[in-house]
């Protein structure tokens, strides 16, 4: 994958996270604050816990840091998959956000 291809796919992922936050906040009372700075999004939950998503451009990876740990994702041509076999990005983000928010949250591409 070329650098421009990575950035195109990664930007779509970051935009999907932002749109999911907007939808979650509009449809319920989760109150997930999302702050974007360049290639990084920080999700802040009412209990002050955070999930940080950032781009690792040289590696063509997206990294996710949550209370459960840190995860690295590579684009497989269709989805962002964990480099150690821990699953798909949006499934993992939904699981971790649900745990940290204390209520069911669903993020999608």
Buried (B, 14 or more C-beta within 10 A) or exposed (E): EEEEEBBEBBEEBBEBBBBBBEEBBEEEEBEBEBEBEEBEBBBBBBEEBBBBBBBBEEEBBBBBBBEBEEBBBBBEEEBBBBEEEBBBBBBBBBBBBBBBBEBEBBBEB
